[in-house]
């Protein structure tokens, strides 16, 4: 075998291995993210009663005046993986920095699930740099309504509820972001 063929075979093997590892890592990241959200007491009732959910293991967000966020996720109905979703967000206003966070969106019923999976969905809520297990914050609704879980009377209590059939939780992964921006999240959905 010539040196060129050996190098080609080695490259093909490495690329194939990387693709398999990436796929396995992606599967692991979804499982790990779901496990983290399931540990949070604020989400227990949602996991117990939700019609379905969308989970985004990593959403990256950054900006200086104009900001953007992006993440890839999976959508589940009754615990069964039904398709892929992409989260995008553009914001304008005072903001500086970058952050990474995980996000989960619970669907109360078939209507909320169908609205989200209609192909293109815009969400009027925004969650920012808060860990669900430390002063958790959940915001939901296409009108920008929010429901928060935070300090109340010296103890952390979950006040999150479905708004317009959806509830959103985030868990900070790292970074720091200062912002006071008007922004909405947009989602696409591709059925599996």
mmCIF file of the C-alpha atoms, coordinates in Angstrom:
data_MODEL
# 
_entry.id   MODEL 
# 
loop_
_atom_site.group_PDB 
_atom_site.id 
_atom_site.type_symbol 
_atom_site.label_atom_id 
_atom_site.label_alt_id 
_atom_site.label_comp_id 
_atom_site.label_asym_id 
_atom_site.label_entity_id 
_atom_site.label_seq_id 
_atom_site.pdbx_PDB_ins_code 
_atom_site.Cartn_x 
_atom_site.Cartn_y 
_atom_site.Cartn_z 
_atom_site.occupancy 
_atom_site.B_iso_or_equiv 
_atom_site.pdbx_formal_charge 
_atom_site.auth_seq_id 
_atom_site.auth_comp_id 
_atom_site.auth_asym_id 
_atom_site.auth_atom_id 
_atom_site.pdbx_PDB_model_num 
ATOM 1   C CA . UNK A 1 1   ? 0.000   0.000  0.000  1.00 0.00 ? 1   UNK A CA 1 
ATOM 2   C CA . UNK A 1 2   ? 1.403   3.378  -0.958 1.00 0.00 ? 2   UNK A CA 1 
ATOM 3   C CA . UNK A 1 3   ? 1.973   6.131  1.563  1.00 0.00 ? 3   UNK A CA 1 
ATOM 4   C CA . UNK A 1 4   ? -0.852  8.181  -0.012 1.00 0.00 ? 4   UNK A CA 1 
ATOM 5   C CA . UNK A 1 5   ? -3.310  5.305  0.416  1.00 0.00 ? 5   UNK A CA 1 
ATOM 6   C CA . UNK A 1 6   ? -2.210  4.757  4.016  1.00 0.00 ? 6   UNK A CA 1 
ATOM 7   C CA . UNK A 1 7   ? -2.724  8.434  4.810  1.00 0.00 ? 7   UNK A CA 1 
ATOM 8   C CA . UNK A 1 8   ? -6.124  8.429  3.074  1.00 0.00 ? 8   UNK A CA 1 
ATOM 9   C CA . UNK A 1 9   ? -7.257  5.330  4.987  1.00 0.00 ? 9   UNK A CA 1 
ATOM 10  C CA . UNK A 1 10  ? -6.028  6.865  8.260  1.00 0.00 ? 10  UNK A CA 1 
ATOM 11  C CA . UNK A 1 11  ? -7.878  10.137 7.565  1.00 0.00 ? 11  UNK A CA 1 
ATOM 12  C CA . UNK A 1 12  ? -11.103 8.353  6.620  1.00 0.00 ? 12  UNK A CA 1 
ATOM 13  C CA . UNK A 1 13  ? -10.846 6.237  9.769  1.00 0.00 ? 13  UNK A CA 1 
ATOM 14  C CA . UNK A 1 14  ? -10.231 9.322  11.928 1.00 0.00 ? 14  UNK A CA 1 
ATOM 15  C CA . UNK A 1 15  ? -13.113 11.248 10.364 1.00 0.00 ? 15  UNK A CA 1 
ATOM 16  C CA . UNK A 1 16  ? -15.485 8.302  10.736 1.00 0.00 ? 16  UNK A CA 1 
ATOM 17  C CA . UNK A 1 17  ? -14.400 7.846  14.357 1.00 0.00 ? 17  UNK A CA 1 
ATOM 18  C CA . UNK A 1 18  ? -14.881 11.547 15.050 1.00 0.00 ? 18  UNK A CA 1 
ATOM 19  C CA . UNK A 1 19  ? -18.376 11.481 13.556 1.00 0.00 ? 19  UNK A CA 1 
ATOM 20  C CA . UNK A 1 20  ? -19.329 8.453  15.631 1.00 0.00 ? 20  UNK A CA 1 
ATOM 21  C CA . UNK A 1 21  ? -17.843 10.020 18.764 1.00 0.00 ? 21  UNK A CA 1 
ATOM 22  C CA . UNK A 1 22  ? -19.645 13.299 18.050 1.00 0.00 ? 22  UNK A CA 1 
ATOM 23  C CA . UNK A 1 23  ? -22.927 11.465 17.633 1.00 0.00 ? 23  UNK A CA 1 
ATOM 24  C CA . UNK A 1 24  ? -22.362 9.497  20.854 1.00 0.00 ? 24  UNK A CA 1 
ATOM 25  C CA . UNK A 1 25  ? -21.306 12.674 22.694 1.00 0.00 ? 25  UNK A CA 1 
ATOM 26  C CA . UNK A 1 26  ? -24.444 14.430 21.446 1.00 0.00 ? 26  UNK A CA 1 
ATOM 27  C CA . UNK A 1 27  ? -26.599 11.560 22.720 1.00 0.00 ? 27  UNK A CA 1 
ATOM 28  C CA . UNK A 1 28  ? -24.733 11.693 26.046 1.00 0.00 ? 28  UNK A CA 1 
ATOM 29  C CA . UNK A 1 29  ? -25.210 15.464 26.321 1.00 0.00 ? 29  UNK A CA 1 
ATOM 30  C CA . UNK A 1 30  ? -28.987 15.129 25.939 1.00 0.00 ? 30  UNK A CA 1 
ATOM 31  C CA . UNK A 1 31  ? -29.152 12.410 28.571 1.00 0.00 ? 31  UNK A CA 1 
ATOM 32  C CA . UNK A 1 32  ? -26.894 14.329 30.942 1.00 0.00 ? 32  UNK A CA 1 
ATOM 33  C CA . UNK A 1 33  ? -28.875 17.550 30.467 1.00 0.00 ? 33  UNK A CA 1 
ATOM 34  C CA . UNK A 1 34  ? -32.177 15.801 31.093 1.00 0.00 ? 34  UNK A CA 1 
ATOM 35  C CA . UNK A 1 35  ? -30.728 14.185 34.214 1.00 0.00 ? 35  UNK A CA 1 
ATOM 36  C CA . UNK A 1 36  ? -29.627 17.595 35.528 1.00 0.00 ? 36  UNK A CA 1 
ATOM 37  C CA . UNK A 1 37  ? -33.062 19.123 34.925 1.00 0.00 ? 37  UNK A CA 1 
ATOM 38  C CA . UNK A 1 38  ? -34.730 16.089 36.545 1.00 0.00 ? 38  UNK A CA 1 
ATOM 39  C CA . UNK A 1 39  ? -32.640 16.644 39.698 1.00 0.00 ? 39  UNK A CA 1 
ATOM 40  C CA . UNK A 1 40  ? -34.031 20.159 40.130 1.00 0.00 ? 40  UNK A CA 1 
ATOM 41  C CA . UNK A 1 41  ? -37.059 20.174 42.427 1.00 0.00 ? 41  UNK A CA 1 
ATOM 42  C CA . UNK A 1 42  ? -38.549 23.033 40.406 1.00 0.00 ? 42  UNK A CA 1 
ATOM 43  C CA . UNK A 1 43  ? -39.062 20.752 37.384 1.00 0.00 ? 43  UNK A CA 1 
ATOM 44  C CA . UNK A 1 44  ? -40.426 17.611 39.056 1.00 0.00 ? 44  UNK A CA 1 
ATOM 45  C CA . UNK A 1 45  ? -44.100 18.448 38.515 1.00 0.00 ? 45  UNK A CA 1 
ATOM 46  C CA . UNK A 1 46  ? -43.409 19.331 34.887 1.00 0.00 ? 46  UNK A CA 1 
ATOM 47  C CA . UNK A 1 47  ? -41.643 16.047 34.133 1.00 0.00 ? 47  UNK A CA 1 
ATOM 48  C CA . UNK A 1 48  ? -44.537 14.230 35.844 1.00 0.00 ? 48  UNK A CA 1 
ATOM 49  C CA . UNK A 1 49  ? -47.332 15.933 33.895 1.00 0.00 ? 49  UNK A CA 1 
ATOM 50  C CA . UNK A 1 50  ? -45.960 17.406 30.653 1.00 0.00 ? 50  UNK A CA 1 
ATOM 51  C CA . UNK A 1 51  ? -47.250 16.197 27.301 1.00 0.00 ? 51  UNK A CA 1 
ATOM 52  C CA . UNK A 1 52  ? -43.722 16.664 25.948 1.00 0.00 ? 52  UNK A CA 1 
ATOM 53  C CA . UNK A 1 53  ? -40.638 18.832 26.085 1.00 0.00 ? 53  UNK A CA 1 
ATOM 54  C CA . UNK A 1 54  ? -37.753 20.245 24.061 1.00 0.00 ? 54  UNK A CA 1 
ATOM 55  C CA . UNK A 1 55  ? -34.253 20.157 25.511 1.00 0.00 ? 55  UNK A CA 1 
ATOM 56  C CA . UNK A 1 56  ? -31.238 22.200 24.415 1.00 0.00 ? 56  UNK A CA 1 
ATOM 57  C CA . UNK A 1 57  ? -28.037 20.945 26.121 1.00 0.00 ? 57  UNK A CA 1 
ATOM 58  C CA . UNK A 1 58  ? -26.002 24.038 25.205 1.00 0.00 ? 58  UNK A CA 1 
ATOM 59  C CA . UNK A 1 59  ? -27.195 27.444 24.100 1.00 0.00 ? 59  UNK A CA 1 
ATOM 60  C CA . UNK A 1 60  ? -24.391 29.900 23.452 1.00 0.00 ? 60  UNK A CA 1 
ATOM 61  C CA . UNK A 1 61  ? -25.202 33.569 23.810 1.00 0.00 ? 61  UNK A CA 1 
ATOM 62  C CA . UNK A 1 62  ? -23.048 36.652 23.421 1.00 0.00 ? 62  UNK A CA 1 
ATOM 63  C CA . UNK A 1 63  ? -23.182 40.280 22.519 1.00 0.00 ? 63  UNK A CA 1 
ATOM 64  C CA . UNK A 1 64  ? -21.897 43.809 22.696 1.00 0.00 ? 64  UNK A CA 1 
ATOM 65  C CA . UNK A 1 65  ? -24.929 46.015 22.032 1.00 0.00 ? 65  UNK A CA 1 
ATOM 66  C CA . UNK A 1 66  ? -26.297 43.529 19.525 1.00 0.00 ? 66  UNK A CA 1 
ATOM 67  C CA . UNK A 1 67  ? -26.479 39.971 20.747 1.00 0.00 ? 67  UNK A CA 1 
ATOM 68  C CA . UNK A 1 68  ? -27.267 36.549 19.415 1.00 0.00 ? 68  UNK A CA 1 
ATOM 69  C CA . UNK A 1 69  ? -27.872 33.072 20.789 1.00 0.00 ? 69  UNK A CA 1 
ATOM 70  C CA . UNK A 1 70  ? -27.883 29.661 19.144 1.00 0.00 ? 70  UNK A CA 1 
ATOM 71  C CA . UNK A 1 71  ? -28.486 26.094 20.222 1.00 0.00 ? 71  UNK A CA 1 
ATOM 72  C CA . UNK A 1 72  ? -29.536 22.715 18.861 1.00 0.00 ? 72  UNK A CA 1 
ATOM 73  C CA . UNK A 1 73  ? -32.082 20.595 20.636 1.00 0.00 ? 73  UNK A CA 1 
ATOM 74  C CA . UNK A 1 74  ? -34.353 17.596 20.555 1.00 0.00 ? 74  UNK A CA 1 
ATOM 75  C CA . UNK A 1 75  ? -38.096 17.435 20.991 1.00 0.00 ? 75  UNK A CA 1 
ATOM 76  C CA . UNK A 1 76  ? -39.830 14.642 22.884 1.00 0.00 ? 76  UNK A CA 1 
ATOM 77  C CA . UNK A 1 77  ? -43.494 13.632 23.176 1.00 0.00 ? 77  UNK A CA 1 
ATOM 78  C CA . UNK A 1 78  ? -44.350 11.186 25.928 1.00 0.00 ? 78  UNK A CA 1 
ATOM 79  C CA . UNK A 1 79  ? -40.633 10.544 26.426 1.00 0.00 ? 79  UNK A CA 1 
ATOM 80  C CA . UNK A 1 80  ? -40.142 9.569  22.752 1.00 0.00 ? 80  UNK A CA 1 
ATOM 81  C CA . UNK A 1 81  ? -37.699 11.554 20.594 1.00 0.00 ? 81  UNK A CA 1 
ATOM 82  C CA . UNK A 1 82  ? -39.791 13.028 17.740 1.00 0.00 ? 82  UNK A CA 1 
ATOM 83  C CA . UNK A 1 83  ? -37.510 15.556 16.055 1.00 0.00 ? 83  UNK A CA 1 
ATOM 84  C CA . UNK A 1 84  ? -34.811 18.195 16.128 1.00 0.00 ? 84  UNK A CA 1 
ATOM 85  C CA . UNK A 1 85  ? -35.104 21.874 16.896 1.00 0.00 ? 85  UNK A CA 1 
ATOM 86  C CA . UNK A 1 86  ? -32.843 24.865 16.466 1.00 0.00 ? 86  UNK A CA 1 
ATOM 87  C CA . UNK A 1 87  ? -33.012 27.873 18.789 1.00 0.00 ? 87  UNK A CA 1 
ATOM 88  C CA . UNK A 1 88  ? -31.945 31.290 17.537 1.00 0.00 ? 88  UNK A CA 1 
ATOM 89  C CA . UNK A 1 89  ? -32.200 34.627 19.253 1.00 0.00 ? 89  UNK A CA 1 
ATOM 90  C CA . UNK A 1 90  ? -31.290 38.156 18.232 1.00 0.00 ? 90  UNK A CA 1 
ATOM 91  C CA . UNK A 1 91  ? -31.348 40.990 20.729 1.00 0.00 ? 91  UNK A CA 1 
ATOM 92  C CA . UNK A 1 92  ? -30.671 44.699 20.627 1.00 0.00 ? 92  UNK A CA 1 
ATOM 93  C CA . UNK A 1 93  ? -30.032 46.805 23.713 1.00 0.00 ? 93  UNK A CA 1 
ATOM 94  C CA . UNK A 1 94  ? -27.565 47.096 26.564 1.00 0.00 ? 94  UNK A CA 1 
ATOM 95  C CA . UNK A 1 95  ? -25.648 43.833 26.775 1.00 0.00 ? 95  UNK A CA 1 
ATOM 96  C CA . UNK A 1 96  ? -22.068 42.824 27.209 1.00 0.00 ? 96  UNK A CA 1 
ATOM 97  C CA . UNK A 1 97  ? -20.486 39.404 27.552 1.00 0.00 ? 97  UNK A CA 1 
ATOM 98  C CA . UNK A 1 98  ? -21.205 35.822 26.766 1.00 0.00 ? 98  UNK A CA 1 
ATOM 99  C CA . UNK A 1 99  ? -22.707 32.801 28.414 1.00 0.00 ? 99  UNK A CA 1 
ATOM 100 C CA . UNK A 1 100 ? -23.645 29.191 27.879 1.00 0.00 ? 100 UNK A CA 1 
ATOM 101 C CA . UNK A 1 101 ? -26.736 27.611 29.345 1.00 0.00 ? 101 UNK A CA 1 
ATOM 102 C CA . UNK A 1 102 ? -29.042 24.638 28.981 1.00 0.00 ? 102 UNK A CA 1 
ATOM 103 C CA . UNK A 1 103 ? -32.731 25.119 28.337 1.00 0.00 ? 103 UNK A CA 1 
ATOM 104 C CA . UNK A 1 104 ? -35.814 22.938 28.572 1.00 0.00 ? 104 UNK A CA 1 
ATOM 105 C CA . UNK A 1 105 ? -39.295 23.836 27.368 1.00 0.00 ? 105 UNK A CA 1 
ATOM 106 C CA . UNK A 1 106 ? -42.226 21.830 28.723 1.00 0.00 ? 106 UNK A CA 1 
ATOM 107 C CA . UNK A 1 107 ? -45.439 21.474 26.705 1.00 0.00 ? 107 UNK A CA 1 
ATOM 108 C CA . UNK A 1 108 ? -48.562 21.192 28.834 1.00 0.00 ? 108 UNK A CA 1 
ATOM 109 C CA . UNK A 1 109 ? -50.716 19.566 26.173 1.00 0.00 ? 109 UNK A CA 1 
ATOM 110 C CA . UNK A 1 110 ? -51.002 18.541 22.518 1.00 0.00 ? 110 UNK A CA 1 
ATOM 111 C CA . UNK A 1 111 ? -51.889 22.098 21.445 1.00 0.00 ? 111 UNK A CA 1 
ATOM 112 C CA . UNK A 1 112 ? -48.676 23.557 22.919 1.00 0.00 ? 112 UNK A CA 1 
ATOM 113 C CA . UNK A 1 113 ? -46.626 20.710 21.438 1.00 0.00 ? 113 UNK A CA 1 
ATOM 114 C CA . UNK A 1 114 ? -48.246 21.179 18.009 1.00 0.00 ? 114 UNK A CA 1 
ATOM 115 C CA . UNK A 1 115 ? -47.710 24.960 18.138 1.00 0.00 ? 115 UNK A CA 1 
ATOM 116 C CA . UNK A 1 116 ? -44.006 24.441 18.849 1.00 0.00 ? 116 UNK A CA 1 
ATOM 117 C CA . UNK A 1 117 ? -43.551 21.693 16.244 1.00 0.00 ? 117 UNK A CA 1 
ATOM 118 C CA . UNK A 1 118 ? -45.462 23.510 13.494 1.00 0.00 ? 118 UNK A CA 1 
ATOM 119 C CA . UNK A 1 119 ? -42.135 24.147 11.752 1.00 0.00 ? 119 UNK A CA 1 
ATOM 120 C CA . UNK A 1 120 ? -41.358 27.672 12.852 1.00 0.00 ? 120 UNK A CA 1 
ATOM 121 C CA . UNK A 1 121 ? -42.247 29.038 16.271 1.00 0.00 ? 121 UNK A CA 1 
ATOM 122 C CA . UNK A 1 122 ? -41.370 32.350 17.920 1.00 0.00 ? 122 UNK A CA 1 
ATOM 123 C CA . UNK A 1 123 ? -41.182 32.628 21.650 1.00 0.00 ? 123 UNK A CA 1 
ATOM 124 C CA . UNK A 1 124 ? -41.610 35.942 23.417 1.00 0.00 ? 124 UNK A CA 1 
ATOM 125 C CA . UNK A 1 125 ? -39.821 34.885 26.597 1.00 0.00 ? 125 UNK A CA 1 
ATOM 126 C CA . UNK A 1 126 ? -36.194 35.338 27.562 1.00 0.00 ? 126 UNK A CA 1 
ATOM 127 C CA . UNK A 1 127 ? -34.201 33.633 30.299 1.00 0.00 ? 127 UNK A CA 1 
ATOM 128 C CA . UNK A 1 128 ? -30.767 34.861 31.285 1.00 0.00 ? 128 UNK A CA 1 
ATOM 129 C CA . UNK A 1 129 ? -27.697 33.599 33.196 1.00 0.00 ? 129 UNK A CA 1 
ATOM 130 C CA . UNK A 1 130 ? -29.463 31.877 36.082 1.00 0.00 ? 130 UNK A CA 1 
ATOM 131 C CA . UNK A 1 131 ? -28.856 28.388 37.374 1.00 0.00 ? 131 UNK A CA 1 
ATOM 132 C CA . UNK A 1 132 ? -32.040 26.494 38.139 1.00 0.00 ? 132 UNK A CA 1 
ATOM 133 C CA . UNK A 1 133 ? -30.584 25.214 41.402 1.00 0.00 ? 133 UNK A CA 1 
ATOM 134 C CA . UNK A 1 134 ? -29.408 28.654 42.601 1.00 0.00 ? 134 UNK A CA 1 
ATOM 135 C CA . UNK A 1 135 ? -32.132 31.314 42.467 1.00 0.00 ? 135 UNK A CA 1 
ATOM 136 C CA . UNK A 1 136 ? -33.844 29.585 39.561 1.00 0.00 ? 136 UNK A CA 1 
ATOM 137 C CA . UNK A 1 137 ? -35.733 31.616 37.005 1.00 0.00 ? 137 UNK A CA 1 
ATOM 138 C CA . UNK A 1 138 ? -38.228 30.342 34.490 1.00 0.00 ? 138 UNK A CA 1 
ATOM 139 C CA . UNK A 1 139 ? -39.905 32.454 31.872 1.00 0.00 ? 139 UNK A CA 1 
ATOM 140 C CA . UNK A 1 140 ? -42.481 31.365 29.382 1.00 0.00 ? 140 UNK A CA 1 
ATOM 141 C CA . UNK A 1 141 ? -45.171 32.462 27.005 1.00 0.00 ? 141 UNK A CA 1 
ATOM 142 C CA . UNK A 1 142 ? -45.510 33.988 23.633 1.00 0.00 ? 142 UNK A CA 1 
ATOM 143 C CA . UNK A 1 143 ? -46.464 37.275 25.250 1.00 0.00 ? 143 UNK A CA 1 
ATOM 144 C CA . UNK A 1 144 ? -43.330 37.595 27.349 1.00 0.00 ? 144 UNK A CA 1 
ATOM 145 C CA . UNK A 1 145 ? -45.029 36.573 30.588 1.00 0.00 ? 145 UNK A CA 1 
ATOM 146 C CA . UNK A 1 146 ? -42.787 35.079 33.189 1.00 0.00 ? 146 UNK A CA 1 
ATOM 147 C CA . UNK A 1 147 ? -42.927 32.795 36.158 1.00 0.00 ? 147 UNK A CA 1 
ATOM 148 C CA . UNK A 1 148 ? -39.978 32.734 38.490 1.00 0.00 ? 148 UNK A CA 1 
ATOM 149 C CA . UNK A 1 149 ? -38.638 30.430 41.119 1.00 0.00 ? 149 UNK A CA 1 
ATOM 150 C CA . UNK A 1 150 ? -36.490 32.195 43.615 1.00 0.00 ? 150 UNK A CA 1 
ATOM 151 C CA . UNK A 1 151 ? -36.062 33.318 47.198 1.00 0.00 ? 151 UNK A CA 1 
ATOM 152 C CA . UNK A 1 152 ? -39.322 33.689 49.111 1.00 0.00 ? 152 UNK A CA 1 
ATOM 153 C CA . UNK A 1 153 ? -39.300 34.057 52.863 1.00 0.00 ? 153 UNK A CA 1 
ATOM 154 C CA . UNK A 1 154 ? -35.742 32.787 53.112 1.00 0.00 ? 154 UNK A CA 1 
ATOM 155 C CA . UNK A 1 155 ? -36.326 29.583 51.185 1.00 0.00 ? 155 UNK A CA 1 
ATOM 156 C CA . UNK A 1 156 ? -36.289 28.735 47.536 1.00 0.00 ? 156 UNK A CA 1 
ATOM 157 C CA . UNK A 1 157 ? -39.783 28.013 46.225 1.00 0.00 ? 157 UNK A CA 1 
ATOM 158 C CA . UNK A 1 158 ? -40.820 27.138 42.703 1.00 0.00 ? 158 UNK A CA 1 
ATOM 159 C CA . UNK A 1 159 ? -43.502 29.411 41.325 1.00 0.00 ? 159 UNK A CA 1 
ATOM 160 C CA . UNK A 1 160 ? -43.118 28.315 37.737 1.00 0.00 ? 160 UNK A CA 1 
ATOM 161 C CA . UNK A 1 161 ? -46.318 27.514 35.905 1.00 0.00 ? 161 UNK A CA 1 
ATOM 162 C CA . UNK A 1 162 ? -47.456 26.907 32.365 1.00 0.00 ? 162 UNK A CA 1 
ATOM 163 C CA . UNK A 1 163 ? -48.118 30.125 30.496 1.00 0.00 ? 163 UNK A CA 1 
ATOM 164 C CA . UNK A 1 164 ? -49.744 29.726 27.105 1.00 0.00 ? 164 UNK A CA 1 
ATOM 165 C CA . UNK A 1 165 ? -49.199 25.987 27.512 1.00 0.00 ? 165 UNK A CA 1 
ATOM 166 C CA . UNK A 1 166 ? -45.417 26.203 27.926 1.00 0.00 ? 166 UNK A CA 1 
ATOM 167 C CA . UNK A 1 167 ? -42.899 26.549 30.751 1.00 0.00 ? 167 UNK A CA 1 
ATOM 168 C CA . UNK A 1 168 ? -39.196 27.230 30.233 1.00 0.00 ? 168 UNK A CA 1 
ATOM 169 C CA . UNK A 1 169 ? -36.285 26.532 32.569 1.00 0.00 ? 169 UNK A CA 1 
ATOM 170 C CA . UNK A 1 170 ? -32.622 27.366 32.097 1.00 0.00 ? 170 UNK A CA 1 
ATOM 171 C CA . UNK A 1 171 ? -29.506 26.175 33.869 1.00 0.00 ? 171 UNK A CA 1 
ATOM 172 C CA . UNK A 1 172 ? -26.337 28.251 33.582 1.00 0.00 ? 172 UNK A CA 1 
ATOM 173 C CA . UNK A 1 173 ? -23.281 26.393 32.304 1.00 0.00 ? 173 UNK A CA 1 
ATOM 174 C CA . UNK A 1 174 ? -20.776 29.219 32.369 1.00 0.00 ? 174 UNK A CA 1 
ATOM 175 C CA . UNK A 1 175 ? -19.992 32.738 31.341 1.00 0.00 ? 175 UNK A CA 1 
ATOM 176 C CA . UNK A 1 176 ? -21.255 36.081 32.446 1.00 0.00 ? 176 UNK A CA 1 
ATOM 177 C CA . UNK A 1 177 ? -23.692 38.334 30.624 1.00 0.00 ? 177 UNK A CA 1 
ATOM 178 C CA . UNK A 1 178 ? -24.974 41.761 31.570 1.00 0.00 ? 178 UNK A CA 1 
ATOM 179 C CA . UNK A 1 179 ? -28.050 42.722 29.622 1.00 0.00 ? 179 UNK A CA 1 
ATOM 180 C CA . UNK A 1 180 ? -31.227 44.745 29.499 1.00 0.00 ? 180 UNK A CA 1 
ATOM 181 C CA . UNK A 1 181 ? -32.354 43.779 26.031 1.00 0.00 ? 181 UNK A CA 1 
ATOM 182 C CA . UNK A 1 182 ? -35.557 43.147 24.110 1.00 0.00 ? 182 UNK A CA 1 
ATOM 183 C CA . UNK A 1 183 ? -35.314 39.733 22.576 1.00 0.00 ? 183 UNK A CA 1 
ATOM 184 C CA . UNK A 1 184 ? -37.351 36.687 21.639 1.00 0.00 ? 184 UNK A CA 1 
ATOM 185 C CA . UNK A 1 185 ? -36.370 33.161 20.880 1.00 0.00 ? 185 UNK A CA 1 
ATOM 186 C CA . UNK A 1 186 ? -37.248 31.542 17.545 1.00 0.00 ? 186 UNK A CA 1 
ATOM 187 C CA . UNK A 1 187 ? -37.353 27.825 16.932 1.00 0.00 ? 187 UNK A CA 1 
ATOM 188 C CA . UNK A 1 188 ? -37.439 25.557 13.925 1.00 0.00 ? 188 UNK A CA 1 
ATOM 189 C CA . UNK A 1 189 ? -38.534 21.931 14.034 1.00 0.00 ? 189 UNK A CA 1 
ATOM 190 C CA . UNK A 1 190 ? -37.635 19.034 11.775 1.00 0.00 ? 190 UNK A CA 1 
ATOM 191 C CA . UNK A 1 191 ? -39.509 15.814 12.362 1.00 0.00 ? 191 UNK A CA 1 
ATOM 192 C CA . UNK A 1 192 ? -37.359 12.763 12.861 1.00 0.00 ? 192 UNK A CA 1 
# 
